Amino acid sequence: MANTASARKRIRQIEKRTERNRARRSRVRTFLRAVEDAITGGDKAKAQEAFRLAQPELQRAADKGVTHDNTVARKLSRLSARIKAIGAAA
């Protein structure tokens, strides 16, 4: 247990930050799931729209330090390639 006032404050700050990060991560997963569903459904227009909405959300997570910058870049790149492949396969 924390003994000093500063240690108690740090614990409070960590709890708040953890809650915020958990919400951000959950929100990112929701947006990614929407893109994945559209891709698996084969609807290119819907997938592009979902991707357009997911992009800033992923970038925000990277800016806030919830996920690594390169992780976001990799996910966006792979999703983009899969969306482009929908038109080629059809």
PDB file of N, CA, C and O in Angstrom, chain B, residues numbered from 101:
ATOM      1  N   MET B 101       0.845  -1.186   0.000  1.00  0.00           N
ATOM      2  CA  MET B 101       0.000   0.000   0.000  1.00  0.00           C
ATOM      3  C   MET B 101       0.880   1.235   0.000  1.00  0.00           C
ATOM      4  O   MET B 101       1.935   1.263   0.633  1.00  0.00           O
ATOM      5  N   ALA B 102       0.433   2.253  -0.716  1.00  0.00           N
ATOM      6  CA  ALA B 102       1.204   3.493  -0.821  1.00  0.00           C
ATOM      7  C   ALA B 102       1.222   4.220   0.520  1.00  0.00           C
ATOM      8  O   ALA B 102       0.200   4.330   1.198  1.00  0.00           O
ATOM      9  N   ASN B 103       2.398   4.711   0.886  1.00  0.00           N
ATOM     10  CA  ASN B 103       2.544   5.387   2.168  1.00  0.00           C
ATOM     11  C   ASN B 103       2.583   6.906   2.052  1.00  0.00           C
ATOM     12  O   ASN B 103       2.205   7.605   2.993  1.00  0.00           O
ATOM     13  N   THR B 104       3.027   7.419   0.933  1.00  0.00           N
ATOM     14  CA  THR B 104       3.142   8.873   0.792  1.00  0.00           C
ATOM     15  C   THR B 104       1.973   9.421  -0.026  1.00  0.00           C
ATOM     16  O   THR B 104       1.313   8.698  -0.772  1.00  0.00           O
ATOM     17  N   ALA B 105       1.745  10.714   0.141  1.00  0.00           N
ATOM     18  CA  ALA B 105       0.662  11.372  -0.591  1.00  0.00           C
ATOM     19  C   ALA B 105       0.922  11.299  -2.096  1.00  0.00           C
ATOM     20  O   ALA B 105      -0.006  11.093  -2.877  1.00  0.00           O
ATOM     21  N   SER B 106       2.162  11.465  -2.496  1.00  0.00           N
ATOM     22  CA  SER B 106       2.488  11.439  -3.927  1.00  0.00           C
ATOM     23  C   SER B 106       2.259  10.045  -4.519  1.00  0.00           C
ATOM     24  O   SER B 106       1.823   9.908  -5.662  1.00  0.00           O
ATOM     25  N   ALA B 107       2.560   9.016  -3.722  1.00  0.00           N
ATOM     26  CA  ALA B 107       2.338   7.646  -4.201  1.00  0.00           C
ATOM     27  C   ALA B 107       0.847   7.361  -4.336  1.00  0.00           C
ATOM     28  O   ALA B 107       0.423   6.688  -5.276  1.00  0.00           O
ATOM     29  N   ARG B 108       0.052   7.872  -3.397  1.00  0.00           N
ATOM     30  CA  ARG B 108      -1.398   7.686  -3.473  1.00  0.00           C
ATOM     31  C   ARG B 108      -1.966   8.401  -4.701  1.00  0.00           C
ATOM     32  O   ARG B 108      -2.861   7.895  -5.378  1.00  0.00           O
ATOM     33  N   LYS B 109      -1.419   9.596  -4.969  1.00  0.00           N
ATOM     34  CA  LYS B 109      -1.868  10.353  -6.136  1.00  0.00           C
ATOM     35  C   LYS B 109      -1.515   9.604  -7.419  1.00  0.00           C
ATOM     36  O   LYS B 109      -2.324   9.532  -8.344  1.00  0.00           O
ATOM     37  N   ARG B 110      -0.312   9.051  -7.472  1.00  0.00           N
ATOM     38  CA  ARG B 110       0.103   8.290  -8.660  1.00  0.00           C
ATOM     39  C   ARG B 110      -0.844   7.114  -8.901  1.00  0.00           C
ATOM     40  O   ARG B 110      -1.201   6.826 -10.044  1.00  0.00           O
ATOM     41  N   ILE B 111      -1.246   6.442  -7.834  1.00  0.00           N
ATOM     42  CA  ILE B 111      -2.168   5.312  -7.959  1.00  0.00           C
ATOM     43  C   ILE B 111      -3.489   5.777  -8.554  1.00  0.00           C
ATOM     44  O   ILE B 111      -4.047   5.113  -9.427  1.00  0.00           O
ATOM     45  N   ARG B 112      -3.995   6.931  -8.079  1.00  0.00           N
ATOM     46  CA  ARG B 112      -5.243   7.482  -8.627  1.00  0.00           C
ATOM     47  C   ARG B 112      -5.082   7.811 -10.106  1.00  0.00           C
ATOM     48  O   ARG B 112      -5.972   7.530 -10.909  1.00  0.00           O
ATOM     49  N   GLN B 113      -3.950   8.404 -10.465  1.00  0.00           N
ATOM     50  CA  GLN B 113      -3.701   8.776 -11.859  1.00  0.00           C
ATOM     51  C   GLN B 113      -3.623   7.536 -12.757  1.00  0.00           C
ATOM     52  O   GLN B 113      -4.164   7.521 -13.863  1.00  0.00           O
ATOM     53  N   ILE B 114      -2.954   6.519 -12.271  1.00  0.00           N
ATOM     54  CA  ILE B 114      -2.805   5.279 -13.041  1.00  0.00           C
ATOM     55  C   ILE B 114      -4.166   4.639 -13.286  1.00  0.00           C
ATOM     56  O   ILE B 114      -4.443   4.163 -14.388  1.00  0.00           O
ATOM     57  N   GLU B 115      -5.022   4.626 -12.251  1.00  0.00           N
ATOM     58  CA  GLU B 115      -6.363   4.045 -12.398  1.00  0.00           C
ATOM     59  C   GLU B 115      -7.163   4.777 -13.471  1.00  0.00           C
ATOM     60  O   GLU B 115      -7.829   4.147 -14.292  1.00  0.00           O
ATOM     61  N   LYS B 116      -7.097   6.118 -13.464  1.00  0.00           N
ATOM     62  CA  LYS B 116      -7.817   6.913 -14.467  1.00  0.00           C
ATOM     63  C   LYS B 116      -7.275   6.640 -15.862  1.00  0.00           C
ATOM     64  O   LYS B 116      -8.039   6.445 -16.807  1.00  0.00           O
ATOM     65  N   ARG B 117      -5.957   6.627 -15.984  1.00  0.00           N
ATOM     66  CA  ARG B 117      -5.330   6.418 -17.287  1.00  0.00           C
ATOM     67  C   ARG B 117      -5.651   5.027 -17.823  1.00  0.00           C
ATOM     68  O   ARG B 117      -5.924   4.859 -19.012  1.00  0.00           O
ATOM     69  N   THR B 118      -5.615   4.032 -16.937  1.00  0.00           N
ATOM     70  CA  THR B 118      -5.918   2.659 -17.334  1.00  0.00           C
ATOM     71  C   THR B 118      -7.339   2.569 -17.868  1.00  0.00           C
ATOM     72  O   THR B 118      -7.581   1.914 -18.882  1.00  0.00           O
ATOM     73  N   GLU B 119      -8.273   3.217 -17.201  1.00  0.00           N
ATOM     74  CA  GLU B 119      -9.674   3.201 -17.632  1.00  0.00           C
ATOM     75  C   GLU B 119      -9.825   3.853 -19.005  1.00  0.00           C
ATOM     76  O   GLU B 119     -10.525   3.330 -19.872  1.00  0.00           O
ATOM     77  N   ARG B 120      -9.166   4.994 -19.199  1.00  0.00           N
ATOM     78  CA  ARG B 120      -9.219   5.690 -20.491  1.00  0.00           C
ATOM     79  C   ARG B 120      -8.629   4.835 -21.599  1.00  0.00           C
ATOM     80  O   ARG B 120      -9.205   4.720 -22.681  1.00  0.00           O
ATOM     81  N   ASN B 121      -7.471   4.234 -21.321  1.00  0.00           N
ATOM     82  CA  ASN B 121      -6.803   3.405 -22.331  1.00  0.00           C
ATOM     83  C   ASN B 121      -7.642   2.177 -22.678  1.00  0.00           C
ATOM     84  O   ASN B 121      -7.696   1.764 -23.837  1.00  0.00           O
ATOM     85  N   ARG B 122      -8.295   1.596 -21.676  1.00  0.00           N
ATOM     86  CA  ARG B 122      -9.144   0.432 -21.916  1.00  0.00           C
ATOM     87  C   ARG B 122     -10.294   0.817 -22.847  1.00  0.00           C
ATOM     88  O   ARG B 122     -10.636   0.070 -23.764  1.00  0.00           O
ATOM     89  N   ALA B 123     -10.884   1.981 -22.606  1.00  0.00           N
ATOM     90  CA  ALA B 123     -11.988   2.455 -23.445  1.00  0.00           C
ATOM     91  C   ALA B 123     -11.499   2.718 -24.868  1.00  0.00           C
ATOM     92  O   ALA B 123     -12.181   2.371 -25.833  1.00  0.00           O
ATOM     93  N   ARG B 124     -10.327   3.326 -25.002  1.00  0.00           N
ATOM     94  CA  ARG B 124      -9.768   3.614 -26.325  1.00  0.00           C
ATOM     95  C   ARG B 124      -9.491   2.329 -27.096  1.00  0.00           C
ATOM     96  O   ARG B 124      -9.816   2.214 -28.277  1.00  0.00           O
ATOM     97  N   ARG B 125      -8.888   1.369 -26.410  1.00  0.00           N
ATOM     98  CA  ARG B 125      -8.555   0.100 -27.056  1.00  0.00           C
ATOM     99  C   ARG B 125      -9.822  -0.626 -27.511  1.00  0.00           C
ATOM    100  O   ARG B 125      -9.863  -1.207 -28.596  1.00  0.00           O
ATOM    101  N   SER B 126     -10.848  -0.582 -26.667  1.00  0.00           N
ATOM    102  CA  SER B 126     -12.123  -1.218 -26.998  1.00  0.00           C
ATOM    103  C   SER B 126     -12.751  -0.537 -28.215  1.00  0.00           C
ATOM    104  O   SER B 126     -13.282  -1.203 -29.104  1.00  0.00           O
ATOM    105  N   ARG B 127     -12.686   0.790 -28.245  1.00  0.00           N
ATOM    106  CA  ARG B 127     -13.245   1.559 -29.358  1.00  0.00           C
ATOM    107  C   ARG B 127     -12.525   1.216 -30.660  1.00  0.00           C
ATOM    108  O   ARG B 127     -13.161   1.069 -31.704  1.00  0.00           O
ATOM    109  N   VAL B 128     -11.214   1.091 -30.601  1.00  0.00           N
ATOM    110  CA  VAL B 128     -10.431   0.727 -31.789  1.00  0.00           C
ATOM    111  C   VAL B 128     -10.845  -0.646 -32.285  1.00  0.00           C
ATOM    112  O   VAL B 128     -11.031  -0.842 -33.486  1.00  0.00           O
ATOM    113  N   ARG B 129     -10.992  -1.597 -31.374  1.00  0.00           N
ATOM    114  CA  ARG B 129     -11.384  -2.951 -31.757  1.00  0.00           C
ATOM    115  C   ARG B 129     -12.757  -2.955 -32.425  1.00  0.00           C
ATOM    116  O   ARG B 129     -12.983  -3.697 -33.381  1.00  0.00           O
ATOM    117  N   THR B 130     -13.674  -2.125 -31.920  1.00  0.00           N
ATOM    118  CA  THR B 130     -15.012  -2.033 -32.499  1.00  0.00           C
ATOM    119  C   THR B 130     -14.940  -1.558 -33.942  1.00  0.00           C
ATOM    120  O   THR B 130     -15.589  -2.124 -34.822  1.00  0.00           O
ATOM    121  N   PHE B 131     -14.145  -0.510 -34.184  1.00  0.00           N
ATOM    122  CA  PHE B 131     -14.005   0.017 -35.540  1.00  0.00           C
ATOM    123  C   PHE B 131     -13.334  -1.002 -36.453  1.00  0.00           C
ATOM    124  O   PHE B 131     -13.726  -1.150 -37.610  1.00  0.00           O
ATOM    125  N   LEU B 132     -12.330  -1.701 -35.945  1.00  0.00           N
ATOM    126  CA  LEU B 132     -11.651  -2.722 -36.746  1.00  0.00           C
ATOM    127  C   LEU B 132     -12.599  -3.865 -37.095  1.00  0.00           C
ATOM    128  O   LEU B 132     -12.559  -4.406 -38.200  1.00  0.00           O
ATOM    129  N   ARG B 133     -13.446  -4.222 -36.143  1.00  0.00           N
ATOM    130  CA  ARG B 133     -14.406  -5.301 -36.372  1.00  0.00           C
ATOM    131  C   ARG B 133     -15.381  -4.914 -37.484  1.00  0.00           C
ATOM    132  O   ARG B 133     -15.756  -5.754 -38.302  1.00  0.00           O
ATOM    133  N   ALA B 134     -15.789  -3.650 -37.515  1.00  0.00           N
ATOM    134  CA  ALA B 134     -16.705  -3.180 -38.563  1.00  0.00           C
ATOM    135  C   ALA B 134     -16.051  -3.314 -39.940  1.00  0.00           C
ATOM    136  O   ALA B 134     -16.703  -3.713 -40.906  1.00  0.00           O
ATOM    137  N   VAL B 135     -14.771  -2.983 -40.025  1.00  0.00           N
ATOM    138  CA  VAL B 135     -14.045  -3.101 -41.296  1.00  0.00           C
ATOM    139  C   VAL B 135     -13.928  -4.577 -41.678  1.00  0.00           C
ATOM    140  O   VAL B 135     -14.182  -4.948 -42.824  1.00  0.00           O
ATOM    141  N   GLU B 136     -13.549  -5.406 -40.728  1.00  0.00           N
ATOM    142  CA  GLU B 136     -13.408  -6.847 -40.979  1.00  0.00           C
ATOM    143  C   GLU B 136     -14.722  -7.450 -41.482  1.00  0.00           C
ATOM    144  O   GLU B 136     -14.730  -8.234 -42.431  1.00  0.00           O
ATOM    145  N   ASP B 137     -15.830  -7.078 -40.838  1.00  0.00           N
ATOM    146  CA  ASP B 137     -17.141  -7.609 -41.236  1.00  0.00           C
ATOM    147  C   ASP B 137     -17.485  -7.208 -42.661  1.00  0.00           C
ATOM    148  O   ASP B 137     -18.006  -8.013 -43.434  1.00  0.00           O
ATOM    149  N   ALA B 138     -17.190  -5.957 -43.005  1.00  0.00           N
ATOM    150  CA  ALA B 138     -17.479  -5.472 -44.355  1.00  0.00           C
ATOM    151  C   ALA B 138     -16.616  -6.200 -45.387  1.00  0.00           C
ATOM    152  O   ALA B 138     -17.086  -6.524 -46.477  1.00  0.00           O
ATOM    153  N   ILE B 139     -15.352  -6.453 -45.038  1.00  0.00           N
ATOM    154  CA  ILE B 139     -14.444  -7.151 -45.959  1.00  0.00           C
ATOM    155  C   ILE B 139     -14.917  -8.587 -46.174  1.00  0.00           C
ATOM    156  O   ILE B 139     -14.981  -9.061 -47.308  1.00  0.00           O
ATOM    157  N   THR B 140     -15.245  -9.271 -45.092  1.00  0.00           N
ATOM    158  CA  THR B 140     -15.687 -10.657 -45.217  1.00  0.00           C
ATOM    159  C   THR B 140     -17.034 -10.740 -45.939  1.00  0.00           C
ATOM    160  O   THR B 140     -17.337 -11.737 -46.594  1.00  0.00           O
ATOM    161  N   GLY B 141     -17.839  -9.676 -45.809  1.00  0.00           N
ATOM    162  CA  GLY B 141     -19.115  -9.631 -46.526  1.00  0.00           C
ATOM    163  C   GLY B 141     -18.944  -9.369 -48.012  1.00  0.00           C
ATOM    164  O   GLY B 141     -19.865  -9.596 -48.796  1.00  0.00           O
ATOM    165  N   GLY B 142     -17.778  -8.897 -48.399  1.00  0.00           N
ATOM    166  CA  GLY B 142     -17.489  -8.662 -49.812  1.00  0.00           C
ATOM    167  C   GLY B 142     -18.041  -7.351 -50.354  1.00  0.00           C
ATOM    168  O   GLY B 142     -18.054  -7.133 -51.566  1.00  0.00           O
ATOM    169  N   ASP B 143     -18.493  -6.482 -49.467  1.00  0.00           N
ATOM    170  CA  ASP B 143     -19.044  -5.196 -49.889  1.00  0.00           C
ATOM    171  C   ASP B 143     -17.938  -4.137 -49.857  1.00  0.00           C
ATOM    172  O   ASP B 143     -17.575  -3.633 -48.795  1.00  0.00           O
ATOM    173  N   LYS B 144     -17.412  -3.811 -51.042  1.00  0.00           N
ATOM    174  CA  LYS B 144     -16.268  -2.902 -51.124  1.00  0.00           C
ATOM    175  C   LYS B 144     -16.614  -1.492 -50.642  1.00  0.00           C
ATOM    176  O   LYS B 144     -15.832  -0.881 -49.915  1.00  0.00           O
ATOM    177  N   ALA B 145     -17.767  -0.978 -51.035  1.00  0.00           N
ATOM    178  CA  ALA B 145     -18.166   0.377 -50.640  1.00  0.00           C
ATOM    179  C   ALA B 145     -18.317   0.486 -49.119  1.00  0.00           C
ATOM    180  O   ALA B 145     -17.867   1.449 -48.498  1.00  0.00           O
ATOM    181  N   LYS B 146     -18.956  -0.520 -48.548  1.00  0.00           N
ATOM    182  CA  LYS B 146     -19.151  -0.537 -47.093  1.00  0.00           C
ATOM    183  C   LYS B 146     -17.798  -0.672 -46.377  1.00  0.00           C
ATOM    184  O   LYS B 146     -17.574  -0.040 -45.344  1.00  0.00           O
ATOM    185  N   ALA B 147     -16.919  -1.480 -46.919  1.00  0.00           N
ATOM    186  CA  ALA B 147     -15.592  -1.675 -46.333  1.00  0.00           C
ATOM    187  C   ALA B 147     -14.784  -0.376 -46.392  1.00  0.00           C
ATOM    188  O   ALA B 147     -14.099  -0.022 -45.433  1.00  0.00           O
ATOM    189  N   GLN B 148     -14.866   0.326 -47.516  1.00  0.00           N
ATOM    190  CA  GLN B 148     -14.133   1.591 -47.645  1.00  0.00           C
ATOM    191  C   GLN B 148     -14.655   2.625 -46.665  1.00  0.00           C
ATOM    192  O   GLN B 148     -13.871   3.369 -46.075  1.00  0.00           O
ATOM    193  N   GLU B 149     -15.965   2.683 -46.483  1.00  0.00           N
ATOM    194  CA  GLU B 149     -16.557   3.629 -45.539  1.00  0.00           C
ATOM    195  C   GLU B 149     -16.141   3.292 -44.108  1.00  0.00           C
ATOM    196  O   GLU B 149     -15.780   4.183 -43.339  1.00  0.00           O
ATOM    197  N   ALA B 150     -16.191   2.015 -43.751  1.00  0.00           N
ATOM    198  CA  ALA B 150     -15.791   1.585 -42.410  1.00  0.00           C
ATOM    199  C   ALA B 150     -14.310   1.880 -42.184  1.00  0.00           C
ATOM    200  O   ALA B 150     -13.913   2.291 -41.094  1.00  0.00           O
ATOM    201  N   PHE B 151     -13.497   1.668 -43.217  1.00  0.00           N
ATOM    202  CA  PHE B 151     -12.057   1.941 -43.135  1.00  0.00           C
ATOM    203  C   PHE B 151     -11.814   3.435 -42.937  1.00  0.00           C
ATOM    204  O   PHE B 151     -10.959   3.834 -42.148  1.00  0.00           O
ATOM    205  N   ARG B 152     -12.580   4.261 -43.666  1.00  0.00           N
ATOM    206  CA  ARG B 152     -12.449   5.720 -43.557  1.00  0.00           C
ATOM    207  C   ARG B 152     -12.767   6.188 -42.133  1.00  0.00           C
ATOM    208  O   ARG B 152     -12.147   7.128 -41.636  1.00  0.00           O
ATOM    209  N   LEU B 153     -13.730   5.536 -41.480  1.00  0.00           N
ATOM    210  CA  LEU B 153     -14.082   5.880 -40.104  1.00  0.00           C
ATOM    211  C   LEU B 153     -13.078   5.320 -39.089  1.00  0.00           C
ATOM    212  O   LEU B 153     -12.840   5.927 -38.045  1.00  0.00           O
ATOM    213  N   ALA B 154     -12.499   4.171 -39.398  1.00  0.00           N
ATOM    214  CA  ALA B 154     -11.570   3.521 -38.470  1.00  0.00           C
ATOM    215  C   ALA B 154     -10.202   4.197 -38.448  1.00  0.00           C
ATOM    216  O   ALA B 154      -9.528   4.207 -37.418  1.00  0.00           O
ATOM    217  N   GLN B 155      -9.798   4.753 -39.569  1.00  0.00           N
ATOM    218  CA  GLN B 155      -8.461   5.332 -39.698  1.00  0.00           C
ATOM    219  C   GLN B 155      -8.136   6.370 -38.616  1.00  0.00           C
ATOM    220  O   GLN B 155      -7.130   6.219 -37.922  1.00  0.00           O
ATOM    221  N   PRO B 156      -8.954   7.416 -38.449  1.00  0.00           N
ATOM    222  CA  PRO B 156      -8.611   8.402 -37.421  1.00  0.00           C
ATOM    223  C   PRO B 156      -8.642   7.826 -36.006  1.00  0.00           C
ATOM    224  O   PRO B 156      -7.900   8.268 -35.130  1.00  0.00           O
ATOM    225  N   GLU B 157      -9.498   6.848 -35.797  1.00  0.00           N
ATOM    226  CA  GLU B 157      -9.582   6.233 -34.468  1.00  0.00           C
ATOM    227  C   GLU B 157      -8.289   5.492 -34.130  1.00  0.00           C
ATOM    228  O   GLU B 157      -7.794   5.569 -33.006  1.00  0.00           O
ATOM    229  N   LEU B 158      -7.750   4.773 -35.115  1.00  0.00           N
ATOM    230  CA  LEU B 158      -6.483   4.069 -34.919  1.00  0.00           C
ATOM    231  C   LEU B 158      -5.341   5.064 -34.720  1.00  0.00           C
ATOM    232  O   LEU B 158      -4.486   4.869 -33.856  1.00  0.00           O
ATOM    233  N   GLN B 159      -5.331   6.116 -35.509  1.00  0.00           N
ATOM    234  CA  GLN B 159      -4.275   7.134 -35.375  1.00  0.00           C
ATOM    235  C   GLN B 159      -4.320   7.785 -34.000  1.00  0.00           C
ATOM    236  O   GLN B 159      -3.284   8.046 -33.390  1.00  0.00           O
ATOM    237  N   ARG B 160      -5.526   8.042 -33.525  1.00  0.00           N
ATOM    238  CA  ARG B 160      -5.682   8.656 -32.203  1.00  0.00           C
ATOM    239  C   ARG B 160      -5.125   7.737 -31.129  1.00  0.00           C
ATOM    240  O   ARG B 160      -4.470   8.197 -30.194  1.00  0.00           O
ATOM    241  N   ALA B 161      -5.384   6.433 -31.256  1.00  0.00           N
ATOM    242  CA  ALA B 161      -4.861   5.470 -30.279  1.00  0.00           C
ATOM    243  C   ALA B 161      -3.333   5.487 -30.280  1.00  0.00           C
ATOM    244  O   ALA B 161      -2.704   5.383 -29.226  1.00  0.00           O
ATOM    245  N   ALA B 162      -2.742   5.619 -31.463  1.00  0.00           N
ATOM    246  CA  ALA B 162      -1.286   5.679 -31.556  1.00  0.00           C
ATOM    247  C   ALA B 162      -0.757   6.975 -30.949  1.00  0.00           C
ATOM    248  O   ALA B 162       0.249   6.968 -30.241  1.00  0.00           O
ATOM    249  N   ASP B 163      -1.439   8.086 -31.228  1.00  0.00           N
ATOM    250  CA  ASP B 163      -1.015   9.386 -30.687  1.00  0.00           C
ATOM    251  C   ASP B 163      -1.066   9.401 -29.169  1.00  0.00           C
ATOM    252  O   ASP B 163      -0.212   9.999 -28.515  1.00  0.00           O
ATOM    253  N   LYS B 164      -2.072   8.740 -28.613  1.00  0.00           N
ATOM    254  CA  LYS B 164      -2.237   8.717 -27.159  1.00  0.00           C
ATOM    255  C   LYS B 164      -1.351   7.675 -26.484  1.00  0.00           C
ATOM    256  O   LYS B 164      -1.279   7.620 -25.257  1.00  0.00           O
ATOM    257  N   GLY B 165      -0.678   6.851 -27.279  1.00  0.00           N
ATOM    258  CA  GLY B 165       0.230   5.862 -26.707  1.00  0.00           C
ATOM    259  C   GLY B 165      -0.434   4.557 -26.319  1.00  0.00           C
ATOM    260  O   GLY B 165       0.172   3.733 -25.634  1.00  0.00           O
ATOM    261  N   VAL B 166      -1.671   4.355 -26.746  1.00  0.00           N
ATOM    262  CA  VAL B 166      -2.380   3.105 -26.422  1.00  0.00           C
ATOM    263  C   VAL B 166      -1.799   1.966 -27.251  1.00  0.00           C
ATOM    264  O   VAL B 166      -1.610   0.856 -26.755  1.00  0.00           O
ATOM    265  N   THR B 167      -1.516   2.259 -28.529  1.00  0.00           N
ATOM    266  CA  THR B 167      -0.873   1.271 -29.399  1.00  0.00           C
ATOM    267  C   THR B 167       0.357   1.911 -30.028  1.00  0.00           C
ATOM    268  O   THR B 167       0.492   3.135 -30.043  1.00  0.00           O
ATOM    269  N   HIS B 168       1.231   1.095 -30.533  1.00  0.00           N
ATOM    270  CA  HIS B 168       2.457   1.581 -31.156  1.00  0.00           C
ATOM    271  C   HIS B 168       2.161   2.130 -32.545  1.00  0.00           C
ATOM    272  O   HIS B 168       1.284   1.622 -33.245  1.00  0.00           O
ATOM    273  N   ASP B 169       2.887   3.160 -32.942  1.00  0.00           N
ATOM    274  CA  ASP B 169       2.695   3.789 -34.254  1.00  0.00           C
ATOM    275  C   ASP B 169       2.812   2.772 -35.389  1.00  0.00           C
ATOM    276  O   ASP B 169       1.990   2.759 -36.305  1.00  0.00           O
ATOM    277  N   ASN B 170       3.822   1.936 -35.326  1.00  0.00           N
ATOM    278  CA  ASN B 170       4.054   0.968 -36.399  1.00  0.00           C
ATOM    279  C   ASN B 170       2.960  -0.098 -36.449  1.00  0.00           C
ATOM    280  O   ASN B 170       2.642  -0.611 -37.522  1.00  0.00           O
ATOM    281  N   THR B 171       2.391  -0.428 -35.306  1.00  0.00           N
ATOM    282  CA  THR B 171       1.295  -1.394 -35.262  1.00  0.00           C
ATOM    283  C   THR B 171       0.101  -0.840 -36.021  1.00  0.00           C
ATOM    284  O   THR B 171      -0.535  -1.547 -36.803  1.00  0.00           O
ATOM    285  N   VAL B 172      -0.197   0.429 -35.785  1.00  0.00           N
ATOM    286  CA  VAL B 172      -1.314   1.072 -36.473  1.00  0.00           C
ATOM    287  C   VAL B 172      -1.040   1.138 -37.970  1.00  0.00           C
ATOM    288  O   VAL B 172      -1.922   0.839 -38.776  1.00  0.00           O
ATOM    289  N   ALA B 173       0.171   1.524 -38.347  1.00  0.00           N
ATOM    290  CA  ALA B 173       0.533   1.618 -39.764  1.00  0.00           C
ATOM    291  C   ALA B 173       0.388   0.260 -40.440  1.00  0.00           C
ATOM    292  O   ALA B 173      -0.124   0.169 -41.556  1.00  0.00           O
ATOM    293  N   ARG B 174       0.836  -0.788 -39.767  1.00  0.00           N
ATOM    294  CA  ARG B 174       0.754  -2.135 -40.319  1.00  0.00           C
ATOM    295  C   ARG B 174      -0.703  -2.571 -40.510  1.00  0.00           C
ATOM    296  O   ARG B 174      -1.065  -3.116 -41.553  1.00  0.00           O
ATOM    297  N   LYS B 175      -1.537  -2.322 -39.486  1.00  0.00           N
ATOM    298  CA  LYS B 175      -2.947  -2.708 -39.570  1.00  0.00           C
ATOM    299  C   LYS B 175      -3.656  -1.961 -40.697  1.00  0.00           C
ATOM    300  O   LYS B 175      -4.410  -2.559 -41.465  1.00  0.00           O
ATOM    301  N   LEU B 176      -3.413  -0.657 -40.794  1.00  0.00           N
ATOM    302  CA  LEU B 176      -4.051   0.141 -41.843  1.00  0.00           C
ATOM    303  C   LEU B 176      -3.613  -0.325 -43.226  1.00  0.00           C
ATOM    304  O   LEU B 176      -4.425  -0.411 -44.146  1.00  0.00           O
ATOM    305  N   SER B 177      -2.333  -0.624 -43.365  1.00  0.00           N
ATOM    306  CA  SER B 177      -1.803  -1.068 -44.644  1.00  0.00           C
ATOM    307  C   SER B 177      -2.426  -2.395 -45.061  1.00  0.00           C
ATOM    308  O   SER B 177      -2.820  -2.564 -46.215  1.00  0.00           O
ATOM    309  N   ARG B 178      -2.513  -3.317 -44.145  1.00  0.00           N
ATOM    310  CA  ARG B 178      -3.062  -4.641 -44.463  1.00  0.00           C
ATOM    311  C   ARG B 178      -4.557  -4.570 -44.765  1.00  0.00           C
ATOM    312  O   ARG B 178      -5.047  -5.245 -45.670  1.00  0.00           O
ATOM    313  N   LEU B 179      -5.285  -3.739 -43.992  1.00  0.00           N
ATOM    314  CA  LEU B 179      -6.716  -3.592 -44.256  1.00  0.00           C
ATOM    315  C   LEU B 179      -6.943  -2.953 -45.622  1.00  0.00           C
ATOM    316  O   LEU B 179      -7.819  -3.373 -46.378  1.00  0.00           O
ATOM    317  N   SER B 180      -6.151  -1.941 -45.924  1.00  0.00           N
ATOM    318  CA  SER B 180      -6.267  -1.260 -47.209  1.00  0.00           C
ATOM    319  C   SER B 180      -6.034  -2.231 -48.367  1.00  0.00           C
ATOM    320  O   SER B 180      -6.768  -2.215 -49.354  1.00  0.00           O
ATOM    321  N   ALA B 181      -5.024  -3.062 -48.242  1.00  0.00           N
ATOM    322  CA  ALA B 181      -4.710  -4.047 -49.280  1.00  0.00           C
ATOM    323  C   ALA B 181      -5.858  -5.042 -49.435  1.00  0.00           C
ATOM    324  O   ALA B 181      -6.194  -5.427 -50.555  1.00  0.00           O
ATOM    325  N   ARG B 182      -6.457  -5.460 -48.329  1.00  0.00           N
ATOM    326  CA  ARG B 182      -7.563  -6.413 -48.401  1.00  0.00           C
ATOM    327  C   ARG B 182      -8.798  -5.783 -49.040  1.00  0.00           C
ATOM    328  O   ARG B 182      -9.542  -6.455 -49.755  1.00  0.00           O
ATOM    329  N   ILE B 183      -9.014  -4.492 -48.782  1.00  0.00           N
ATOM    330  CA  ILE B 183     -10.159  -3.805 -49.390  1.00  0.00           C
ATOM    331  C   ILE B 183      -9.944  -3.677 -50.893  1.00  0.00           C
ATOM    332  O   ILE B 183     -10.871  -3.884 -51.675  1.00  0.00           O
ATOM    333  N   LYS B 184      -8.724  -3.336 -51.299  1.00  0.00           N
ATOM    334  CA  LYS B 184      -8.418  -3.239 -52.727  1.00  0.00           C
ATOM    335  C   LYS B 184      -8.607  -4.589 -53.420  1.00  0.00           C
ATOM    336  O   LYS B 184      -9.043  -4.637 -54.570  1.00  0.00           O
ATOM    337  N   ALA B 185      -8.288  -5.667 -52.740  1.00  0.00           N
ATOM    338  CA  ALA B 185      -8.384  -7.008 -53.314  1.00  0.00           C
ATOM    339  C   ALA B 185      -9.838  -7.430 -53.542  1.00  0.00           C
ATOM    340  O   ALA B 185     -10.098  -8.323 -54.348  1.00  0.00           O
ATOM    341  N   ILE B 186     -10.781  -6.804 -52.849  1.00  0.00           N
ATOM    342  CA  ILE B 186     -12.199  -7.156 -53.029  1.00  0.00           C
ATOM    343  C   ILE B 186     -12.610  -6.926 -54.480  1.00  0.00           C
ATOM    344  O   ILE B 186     -13.250  -7.782 -55.092  1.00  0.00           O
ATOM    345  N   GLY B 187     -12.240  -5.767 -55.029  1.00  0.00           N
ATOM    346  CA  GLY B 187     -12.597  -5.456 -56.417  1.00  0.00           C
ATOM    347  C   GLY B 187     -11.904  -6.352 -57.418  1.00  0.00           C
ATOM    348  O   GLY B 187     -12.488  -6.711 -58.440  1.00  0.00           O
ATOM    349  N   ALA B 188     -10.656  -6.720 -57.135  1.00  0.00           N
ATOM    350  CA  ALA B 188      -9.871  -7.557 -58.052  1.00  0.00           C
ATOM    351  C   ALA B 188     -10.417  -8.993 -58.086  1.00  0.00           C
ATOM    352  O   ALA B 188     -10.404  -9.644 -59.130  1.00  0.00           O
ATOM    353  N   ALA B 189     -10.890  -9.470 -56.943  1.00  0.00           N
ATOM    354  CA  ALA B 189     -11.367 -10.851 -56.858  1.00  0.00           C
ATOM    355  C   ALA B 189     -12.739 -11.006 -57.520  1.00  0.00           C
ATOM    356  O   ALA B 189     -13.081 -12.076 -58.023  1.00  0.00           O
ATOM    357  N   ALA B 190     -13.507  -9.935 -57.512  1.00  0.00           N
ATOM    358  CA  ALA B 190     -14.875 -10.029 -58.054  1.00  0.00           C
ATOM    359  C   ALA B 190     -14.929  -9.944 -59.557  1.00  0.00           C
ATOM    360  O   ALA B 190     -16.011 -10.010 -60.140  1.00  0.00           O
TER     361      ALA B 190
END
